[in-house]
């Protein structure tokens, strides 16, 4: 169910099409792989402050500022270096949490080109916590699996996490 409907005391019922939201996010991700990272557009998907939770139990607090933009730019340089060529949204599930907040799980498939030219597809999912605002949804937290371990398993990075 990609659409979340809600009603609050202050606002009439509204709908958010999270499948469309995350397909747009994946499209900007892909464009950033083919060209320079589209930092302002990527940042527009996130709230002013957000949390990143990792598989290893670490929690990172972030601010949607120029430093975050630089981190995104570095992240896309890494994705390019390991051969990432495409990102597809396969499925989106939505669970309303409270008034203006939802839990969204996005099931992606990422495409890679290994150093020898062989194509590789890796499915994975990310859980996002979003805020519903009058101007659209904003990501305020995300929970990701062990991305680096997947890259090691598929031979995209060495044991130290460096691109092969």
Phi, psi and omega in degrees: 000099185277351183253131178248128177249144180209161176217134175238174178300325188269344186225150174286171179302138176226159177239143173239125177267092183291330176299315178295316180305311183281335172293322175295319177300313180296325178295316177294323175304309180298316179300324180290335176284326184276338186222204172287151178298135180271073190302309181301321180291316178300316180296332183294343178279346186253151174289171181299327177225145184206168178240141171243123181246130184256168177302327183275006176090003178279148177237125179244128175267136181232157174240135181282077184229191180298326177297318176298320177301317177295321178296320177298316179301316178295321178298317180290327174298319178295312180302319177296317182297331179269003174093018179294128182242337184203159178218123180240141171271121180267320185198150179228130173243143185236134174228111176299139180257303184195133179030273187250030183224142179226155171254122183241128171251125181249125178261116183250162162231125177256143179251140182226153170244115180290163180308326179279359179099350180293137177277147181216136175245134178232116175277146177199170176225157176227138175262129178243144169252129185237156175251133175269123180236164180298333179264012178120180181280151175225137177281126176244355174198151173216148182233116184244155175282191182277082183302315183296322178295320175301317180296321177296313181302325183263006175073025179271336178226161177275185182298335179271001180084015178271138179304141178274000000 
